[in-house]
């Protein structure tokens, strides 16, 4: 199994992971849960211990909250099979981490890991079930799931009584800051204030204290010592603090139902998925939550920042995480399937060509038979254009050419003809020719014919070197029609009598080669 579980923040992805872990441990396998931050690893550790307290399972944590001696002992026990579930940060990806019998690898907040980490994960999970959890998967991961390289499940049902988060984009103003914090404290709630610059975070905390003197303010960031950071987070979790001024270290996984207002300073500097994850820290109870995205004046914002912020305002309803990820895929591109880039557009190849190449590669990996690509050249000397006076719009003409080029059967030809007649009126003869050409081209490609060319009253049908035809069928076709012969070079020549439509003559021969005459 290699499955991406995509669900909104607070929708129960961790619950699915816990049930999968329980099943794996019940089958005498070990489970590794990888999370991007120390705080999230600690919260998972506490949740798993509490949930599985009634069962004989040993759960351990590997992070900087553990001393070197403790880590060494845990690693030895993991290797000997004494530990059932190990939860950790990037420390789990180290070369010295060896498992006795790993059965399930869970990656929480998959979008927070880079390519190097994912390559290491692939080494770890060669014969191991893998479950990736994310509300907003990175563009490449989402695209790989959409094209079938990975399995994907989506949780769309919100928890009971959950309300959408009210999102406000506004310039930084002390009055707005004061009003937002006081309003939340008045309903006995807590506030996150995100400021992603450690050098100025304490001055922002001092400003909050000055604006709202009654608020109990604490500061948390990644450069703090483990005991100090743990103490700050526990104060906020235990309701011993009202406002947590922090960097994006709180982005993932924190679940504090009483915190229902988040203020994000310089929101224009953060990515779409990052903003969405931060907003997901609030609104985890039946109360209405508020997210304030503070930005500099409109004139300073870049185009991409403006698009991100408008998307955050637009996608504020429940279950919008998947749509946010899809928009991120659209804005940044799907990236490189086989290289290091996790985003980027497919400019060099063109989207349709890229999808065709990818589809063939996926089919090959699945063990399906993939025929060598062949484009038949048809040259019968007829007018196959779409007249400008029939479809005046150039874009619409191009789309119609593309639509007709996909026709493979007579039924599809009849459907397209009816549609054209319904939209644009009676179909002119040149488009009738084009429709017939498309069906002939498809027949030729199925028979592995590389070209059909008209030379005066004769038509040459040239076979591809890999064409596999039944000799008896070929002999039958040659005998069935006057003026048809096969030359030593493998070209089938046929004479077209005066007044006989060349396209019909070719079609009859192709049907004969298919064994349908």
N, C-alpha and C positions, 0 to 999 in steps of 0.2 A: 504494500500500500504506500502510495505517495500522494497524500490528499491535502488540498488547501481548504481550510474551513474559514469561510468569510462571513462575518457577522458583525453587527454594529457593536459599539462599545457598551458593555453591560448587558449583552444579550445572552450570555451563558456559554461562551466558547470554553472558558476554564472548566465549567461543569462537564462538558463533553470530554475534555482532556482528562479530567479526574476519573471519569467512568472508563475511558480507554485504558488508563494506567492501572486501574483496579483489575480489569480483565487480563491485562498482560501479566501482572504480578500473580494473579490466580493461576496462570498457566506456567508458573515458575520462571518467568522472564524478568529481566531488569528494565527499569524505565529511566530515561534521562530527560529532564525538562530544562530547556535552555531559555533564559530570559535576558533582555538587553541591559537591564540596570540592576544594581545591588538592591535597591529598595523593592523592586518588583519581585526579585528572587526571594527576598525575606518575606514578603507578603504571601507568595505562593507556598513557601515553606510552612508558615503558620497555618494557612488554609488547609493544606494537605494533612498536616499533623492532626489538626482538629477534626477533619472529616474522617480520617482513617484510624482514629484513636482506639476504636473497638476491635481492630483487626491486628494480627501479628505481623505488622510490616515495619521495617526500619527505614525511616526517611531521613536523609542528610542534606546539608546545603554546602555548596562550594562557592565562596565569594570572598571579598576582602574583609568581610565581617568575621572570618575565621583566621586564627593564627596559623603560622607555617606548620607548627607541630600538629595542630588539629587537622589541617588539610592533608598532611602526610598520612595520618592514621585513616582518615576517610578514604583516601585513594587506595590504600592497601586493602581496606575492607570492601571497596567496590570491586577491586580486581579478584578478591577471593570469593565474591558472591554473597557477603554478609549484609550488604546494603541493597534494598529492593528498589527504592526510588531515590535518585540523586537530582537535586535542583540546583542550578548554578548559572552564573553569568558566563562571559567568554572564557572563563577559567576552564570550563568543561571541554573547550576545543584544544586545550594544550596537549602536546604529544605524550606527556606522562600519564594521561588519563586512559586507563585500560579497563574494560568491562569483562566480567566473567561470562555473561550470556545476555547481551543487550537485545531486547525484543521490540521496544518502542522508543522512538525519539520524538519528543514534542518540542517544537520551536514556537515560543510565544512572541508576538509582535514581530513577525517575519520581516516586515519592511525595514527594521532597524539594523539588519545584518548586511554586510557588504559581500562582494563576490568571493573574496579570499576565505571568509568565514563559511560561505556556502559550499565552496570546494572541499573544505575540511569536513563539513557535514556530510557531503556525498561519500567521502571515505568512510566515515563512521557508520553510515546507514546503507551500505551495499546490500546486505541481506536482512535489513531491519525495516519494520514498518515506520513510516514517517508521517507526522501530522503537523502541519504549519497553521498557526492561528493568526489572523489579521483582520482588522476592520477595514483597513485601506491598503491592500497589497501593492507592492512596488509594481510599476508598469510591466516589467518583463514577466514577473510571476503571474500577474493577472492574464497577460496575453498567452503564456504557456498553458494556463488552465483553459482559456477560451478556445484554443486551437487543438486541445486534446492531448497535449504532452503530459499534463498532470490532471488528476481528478479534482473536482471542486464541489463543495457543498456550501450552501448559503443558508444562514439562519435569518429569517425575515420576520418572525413573530416577536414583538416587543414584550418585555415583562408587564405584568398587570399594573394598571394605574400610571404607567410611564407617560410623561408629557414631553412634548418637543421643547428644545432649548431656545429661548429668545435670544437672537444674535444681533448685536449693535456694533456697527463700524463707526468710530468717531475719532476726532483729533484728541490728543492728550490735553486734558483740562483738570485742574485740581478740584473744581466744583463737582465735575462728573465723578471723579474718583471718590470724593467724600460722600456724595449722595449714594453711590452704588454700595459702598461698604456699610454705611449707616443703615440703609434699607435692609441689607442682609442680616445685620446684627439685630435689628428690631424684630425680626421673625425667628430669632434664636438660631441663626445659621452660622456657617463659616465661609471664609473667602480665600481663594487662591489668587495671588498676584504674581504673574510670570514676568520676570525681567531677565533676559538671557545674557547679561554682562556682569561677571563676578566683580569686576573692579568698581562698579557703581551700584551694586545691589544693596549695600548697607545704607547708602544715602537715600535710596528709594524707600527702604524700610523706615528710616528716620522721618521721611516726608509723610508716610502713612500714619506714624505715631503722632506727628504734629497735627495732621488733618482730623484724625479720629482718636483723641487721647484715651478714650475708654477701651480701645481695642488692644487685645493682647497679641503682640506681633512677634513672630519668630522667622528666622532666615535659614534656608537650606540650599546648599549647592554641592557640586561634585568634588570640590577641593577640600571639603571639611573632613576631619578625622572620622573614622567609622563610628566611634562611641558618640561623638558630638552629633553627627547626622542622624544616627539611630534615635538619640534622645529627642531631637527636634521633631522627627516624624512621629514618634510615639506620643509626644505632647499634643500634636495636631490631631492624631487619631483618637486620643483619649479626651478630646475637647478641653484641653488645658491651654489652648491658644485659639484666637479667633481668626487671625490673618496669617497665612503662610506666604512669605515673599520668597520665591524660589526660581531657579533656572528651569530649563525643560527637563530636568532630572525627574520631575513628577509626571512626565508625559504619559507613561505606560502603566496601566493596570491598577492604579490606586483606586480603592473603592471606599469612599467616605460619604455615606448618605446625607449627612448634615451639611456638607459643603455644596452650596447651590448657586454660588456666584464665582465666576472666574474672570479676571482682568488680565489681558495679555498686552504688554507694552511692546511697541514696535512690531506689530503683527505682520507688517509687510516684509520682514526679514525671514519669516518662517515659511516652510513649504506647506502645500495643501494638506497632505496626510498628517503632518506634524500639528497643524492648526486643528484639524479634525480630532486628533487624538487628545489634544489638550482640552478642547471643548467637552470631550467625553468624560473628563474627570468630574463634571457636575451633572445634575439631572438624574441622579441614581435613586431618587425616592419619588413619592407622589406629589412633591412640591414643584412649582414652576421654577426652572433654573434660568440664569442669565449669563451670557458671555459677552464681554466688552472687548472688542478688538481695537486697540488704540494705535493710531497711525499718524505720520506727519501730514502736513497739508497735501491736498489732492495733487498739486502740481509736481510734487517730489516723487510720487509713486511711479514705478516702472509699469509697462503694459502688462507683464506677466503677473506682477503683484496685484494690479487692479483686477485682473481676471480671477485670481485666487480668492481675493476678498469678496468679490461679487458672488463667486460660487459658494462661499461659506454662508452668505446671507440667503442665497437661493435654496441651498440644500440644508435647511434647518429642521426639516420634518424628521420623524422617526424612521430609522432604517436607511438613512441616506449614505452610509459608508460605502456601499458597493458603487453607487452612482458617483461619489467623490473619486473613488479609485478609477472608474471608467473615464471620468473627465481628466484625471491626471495622466492616464494613458493617452488620451487625445492631445493634451497640451504638450506633453514631453516625449511622446513616442514610445514604442515598445522595446527599444534597445536591441542589443545583439544577442541572439540565442546562444551562440557558441563563444562569444568573446566576453570582455569584462564589463561592457557598458550595460547598466540596468535600465537605461532609458535612451531615447534618441529616435529620430524618424528614419523611414526607409526611403530616403530621397534617391539614393543612388540606383536602386533597382526598379522602383515603382511598386505600388502596393499590390496590384493584382499579380504581377510576376513573382513578387516575394511570397505571396500566399500560395501560388501554384508550386513554387520550389519547396516551400515548407510542407505543404500537403504531401508531395511526393516523398520527402525525407521521412515524414512521420509514418507513411504507409510502409516504407522500406524497413523502418525500425520495428514496426508491428509484424513484420514477416509476410506482408501482403505482396502479391506479385505486381511489380511496377513496370509497365511497358516503356521502352525507350521513347522519349518525346519525339513526335513527328508532326511537322506542319506541311500539309499537302498544298502544292501550287496548282491552281486551276486556271487555265487560260483557253477559254473557248470563243473569245472574240465577241462577246455580247456586252451590252450596256448594263452595268449592275450598280448604277449610282442612284442615290436618293435625290430626286430633283429639289432644287432650292425652293421652287414655288409650291411644292407639296408640303415640306416642313421648313418654314422660313428660319426658325431659330437654329443657329449653328450648334449650340450645346445639345439641343434636343436631337438634331440629326446624328451627332456623334454617339449619343446614348442609344439611338435606334440602331445604328451600325453595330454597336457592341451587343445589344440585345439579340439582333438577328444572327450574329456570329456564334451565339451559344446554341442555336437550333441544331438538333441531332436527329429528329424523327419527323415523319409526315404529320403526326398529331400536333407536335410543337409548332410546325410551320403553319398549320391551319389556325392554331390559337393566336399566333402573332399576326397573321393576316387579318383575322377578325378584329383584333384590337386596333390595328392600324386603320382599318376601314371605319371602325366606330369613332376613332379620334380625329382622323384627318380626311376622311372621304374615300371615294373609289381608289383602289390601289393601281398605280401606273405600271406599265409593262416592265420597266427597268427594275422595279422593286419585286415584281413576280420573279424575274430572273435571279435577283439577289437571294430571295427566299429559297429558290430551287438550288442555287449554287451552294448555299449553306448546308443543305441536306446532303448534296453530292460530296462536299468536302468532308463531312462527318463520316459518310460511308467509306470514302477513300482512306481516311485515317484509321478506321477500324480494320481495313484490309491491308494496311501498311503499304499504301501506294504513295510514292513521293511526289508525282506530278502527272497531270493530265493536260496535254497541249494539242491545240488544233493547228494543223499545217495544211491549208487549202481544204480539200475534201477528205483529208485523212486526220485521224485523231490518234495520238500516241499515249498509251498508258504505261508509265514507268514505275516499276516496282522497287521498293526499298530492299537493300541487301538482306535484311532480316525478315522479309516477307515469307510467311509459311502458308503456301497454298497446296491443296490436294491436287496432284497431277491429273487425276481422273476428272475432277471438276473443271480444270483448265482446258483439258482436251474437249470436254462436253461444250464449253463456251465457244471454243474455236470452231467446232463443227456446227454450232447452232445458228451461226450467222454468216451470210455470204460476205466475202471481202475482209475477213478478219484473220490475222496470222501473228505468230510469235517469232520474232527474229532471234538470232543467236545471242545477242546482248541482253536478252530478257525483257525487251520492250514489246508490248502487245499493240499491234497496229490494226485499226479498223477503218473501213470506208463508210462515209456517210452519203447516202443517196440524196439527189436533189429534192428539196422540199421537206426532208426529214429533220425535225428539231434535234440538234446535236446533243442537247442536255438529256432528252428522252433516250437517245441511242446509248449514251454513256451510262445512264441509270439502269437500262436493261442489262447491259454487260456486267455492271457492278452487282446487280441482283443475282445474275448467273454465277458470278465468282463467289457470292455468299451462299450459293446452293439453293436459291429461292426461285429460280426461273422455272 
